[in-house]
Amino acid sequence: TQKKAKTFIYAKKCKAITGLDISEEVIGKIRARYDREKNIMFKIGDLARIEYENCFDKIISFETIEHIEETVIPIVMQRLSKALKKDGLLIFYHCLDLCITQKLLKLYIRKYIN
C-alpha cells in the first residue's frame, strides 16, 4: 500500500521512527509487517493523551486527523506541538473533505504550531 511504501522509505532515511495507533489490532499487524526494521518502534496510544515533550524532529501523520473529533483536535494539536523539538516539523497526509474541519485544522496549526 501507499502508506507502507512511505513508512519503508522513512525507515531507510531516519535514525528512529515511533509509530502510534489507538488500535491494538492495527499495531499488531504493523509490527509484523516491519519486524525486520530495527529503527521502527510501534506503540498503542491516543494522540490526545501522548506525554512526549521535545522529542521529535518531525511528526508525520498519515490519514489520522480526519478520524479525530473536532472537539478533540485542539488537544491533539497541543500535544503534538509539545512533542516536537524546537523548529520541529509537523506534516499531515490527509483526505479531508469537510470544509469546517479544514478551517479548524488551519486555525489550530496557526495557534499551536507556529
N, C-alpha and C positions, 0 to 999 in steps of 0.2 A: 504494500500500500504506500501511498504518498507519505503518510506520517512516519512509517517505518523507515523509508529511504532518508527522510530528513534527519531522524534520530541517528541513524547509522553514520551519515555524513558528519554530524556534530560530534559523534563519539570519536571519530578519527581526527578531529581538529581541536578538541577541547581536552584539557588536563583532567577534568572531572565533570560529571553530569549527575544531577539529582533529579529524578522523575517523581512526580506526585500525582496520585489519583485517589478519589474518595472511595472507589470500589476495590474491595479486596480481590474480587474475581479478575478485574482488569489488571491489577498489579501482578497477580499470579501469571497471567498469560504473557504480560510484557517481560517479566523476569525470565521466563522460559525462552522467549524469543531472543533476548540479549544476554544469555548466560555466559557467552564467551568474551563479552566486552568487560574488561576488568575496571574500567574507569566510569561505569554507569551504576548508580545505586537507585533503587526504586523504593518508595515509601507510600504507605496508605496514609492519607491525610486530607484535611479540609482546608482550602485556601483561606477561608475566613478565620481559621484558628492556628495558622502557622506561627511559630515563635522565632523564626530566623531573624537575625539582626546583623546588618553589614556583612553578609556572607557571600553574595553572588555578584559577579561582574555583569552577567546577563541573566535575565529571566525570559524564557521564550515559552509562550502559551499557545498550544495547538488546540483550536476549536474548543475553548473552555468557557470563555466569558459569556457566551450566549446561553449557557446552561445555568448561570448563576442568577438568582432572583434579583431584580433591580434594587430592592431594599438592602441587599447584602453587598452590592458592588462597592459602595464606599468603604466598607470594612476590608474587603479583599484588596482594594487599591492601597489602603493604608498599610496593610500587612506586606504587600509586595514591595511598596516603597521602602519600608523599614528593612526588608530583607536584602535590598540592593546595596552594594558598596557605593561610596561617593562616586559620582559620574557613571554609575551603572546604567545599563540599558534594558528597558522592558519592551518586548516585542510580542504583539498579539497576531496570530494567524486565526482568522475567524470567518464565519459565513453569516454575519448578522443581516437580518432582513427587516428588523423593526426600527423605524426612524427614531422612536423615543429612546431605545436602548443605545443607538449610535450617538445620539446627542448627550445622553447621560455619561457614556463612556468617555467622550471627548472632554466633558466638564471635569470628570474625576481625574483624568490623566493630567489636565492642566493644574488641578488643585493639589493632587497628591504626589505627582511625579516630577513636575517642573520645579 
